[in-house]
Structures are given as structure tokens and as C-alpha cells.
Amino acid sequence: MPKYCTILLLVLVHYHVLAQDRIIKISGEELRARVLEIGLSDIQYRHPDSLQGVIRRIPKTEVFMVQFENGTKEVFESHLPSIQVYDQRSLKPDYLYNLGKEDALKYYSGNGAMWGSAASSMVMFPLGLAGSVAIAATPPKVDARWVSDVNLIGNPDYEKGYREQAHRRKKGKALAGVGIGVGIQLSLIMLLVASAY
């Protein structure tokens, strides 16, 4: 019987330790607490180990997020990174062109072109190369998932820079895909020849 009581006690202690709110400060420091109230300028909480139940306060300017014991979160938006909004009329065309190139370098991977080209070149080596060439020749689209600011989509200077840089990367990835496909084919042929002897 004492064994079961000990197990029950450990389960209850474990549940009590896990059943706490977390206050995450801007500095990265994490406080275990029982959040009582989130006011306009501060957060009231109790420390979980406090026997007296002393109510403490922390200014909201020091807090990034509160995560409650049920898993919900409240993020204070004043601490989120600001999103740049461009007034496209005030930006010069060459700046937008270069910004498009930079975004393509940062966000466009071209991995789909690489694996599509690898699969195409593995089908039938001479005929599969035609598929790889078609993949490389098709310029990529400017996709909202791969840009720094969706407001720039539709700007011809930005899109021109983006497409040129992304197309360069897509051609390189397609060529790498051909290398992968041919390498796999040659490896399979060598394995078949080696197993035949």
C-alpha cells in the first residue's frame, strides 16, 4: 500500500509542476507562475512555490509571451518584429530590381526543379534529358511564399529581378538533378554488371 501512495504522490507532484503558466520575458528568461490577471500595463501573478500567495507584478513591456497551462498563448504584439511595408512609388526601379534578386537568393530554393530533373533523367537517359531541359527552360513564378513582402508582387521591376535570379538558381538545380539522375542510373548499371559476374 505505501508503494501505491508514493506513486500517487509522485503523479500529483508531477501534475502540479506541469500545471503552471509560463511568462517568457523579452530577455528570454522564463518564469513559472500562476497568472492572475493581464492588465493594461502589467501582469499580476503568483509564484508557484509561494506559500503566502503574494501577488507579484511584472510590466508588460518586459514580457514577450504568456503561455497558459492549457497550451494557449498570448503574444504581446508590440514585441513582434515589424514587417516592412514599402511605398513602391518612392522606391527607385533599380532598388526594386536588386531587392527582387536578393529575395530570390534568400527564399527561392529550386529543389523541386532538381528532383523533377533527377526523376526525368532517370527515366530513359537520352529522352529524359529533354524533360530536364524543359524544366530548366521554364522561368519560375513569383510566389507569395517565397518573397519578403507580398506587397511587392506585381511590381514589374521587383518581379524582373526576382525571376532572373530565381531562373538562374532553377537552371543550376536542374543541372544538379541531371547529375543525380545520371549518377543513380550509372550506379544501378554497375551493380547489375557486378552482380552478373
Beta strands, then each sheet from edge to edge (+ up, - down):
strand 1: 21-25
strand 2: 30-38
strand 3: 42-46
strand 4: 55-59
strand 5: 63-67
strand 6: 73-75
sheet 1: 4+ 3- 2+ 1- 5+ 6-
end
